[in-house]
């Protein structure tokens, strides 16, 4: 009886821990919001807003596989 109760308590704590970890990951993904996108002369741009840091990121990608995705540009909002 005691082993069964201990096992059920352990299962409940483990289930809660997995749920809490999933919520943390969901919050991290939800913090980044796509603002818009555009393209000019074969180069595409996309803007993302991070509500946690109040920062705007600009990502750029050119034509072809030779030009990698570049998301280094950012600006902090007041």
C-alpha positions in Angstrom: 0.0 0.0 0.0 2.8 2.4 0.9 4.7 1.6 -2.2 1.7 2.2 -4.4 1.0 5.6 -2.7 4.7 6.5 -3.2 4.6 5.5 -6.8 1.4 7.5 -7.4 3.0 10.6 -5.7 6.1 10.2 -7.8 4.0 9.9 -11.0 2.1 13.0 -10.1 5.2 15.1 -9.5 6.9 13.8 -12.7 3.8 14.7 -14.7 3.7 18.2 -13.3 7.4 18.7 -14.0 7.0 17.6 -17.6 4.0 20.0 -18.0 5.9 22.9 -16.4 8.9 22.3 -18.8 6.5 22.3 -21.7 5.0 25.6 -20.6 8.5 27.2 -20.3 9.3 26.2 -23.9 5.9 27.4 -25.2 6.5 30.8 -23.5 9.9 31.1 -25.1 8.4 30.4 -28.6 5.5 32.8 -28.1 7.8 35.7 -27.1 9.0 36.2 -30.7 6.3 37.7 -33.0 6.6 38.2 -36.8 6.0 41.8 -37.6 6.3 41.9 -41.4 8.4 40.9 -44.4 9.5 42.4 -47.7 11.8 41.8 -50.6 14.0 43.9 -52.9 16.4 42.9 -55.7 16.3 39.2 -54.8 17.0 39.8 -51.1 14.2 39.1 -48.6 13.8 40.7 -45.2 11.7 39.7 -42.2 11.1 41.7 -39.0 10.5 40.0 -35.6 9.6 41.5 -32.2 10.7 40.0 -28.9 8.3 41.1 -26.3 10.5 39.9 -23.4 13.5 42.1 -24.3 11.5 44.7 -26.3 13.8 44.2 -29.2 13.2 44.2 -33.0 15.3 41.7 -35.1 15.7 42.0 -38.8 16.6 38.8 -40.7 18.0 38.9 -44.3 18.4 36.1 -46.8 19.6 36.4 -50.4 19.1 34.4 -53.5 20.5 30.9 -53.7 22.0 28.5 -51.2 25.3 30.4 -51.0 23.8 33.3 -48.9 22.9 32.1 -45.4 20.2 33.5 -43.1 21.5 36.6 -41.3 19.6 37.8 -38.1 22.2 39.8 -36.4 20.7 43.3 -36.8 18.6 44.3 -33.8 17.3 47.5 -32.1 16.1 47.9 -28.6 12.9 49.8 -28.1 12.5 52.4 -25.2 
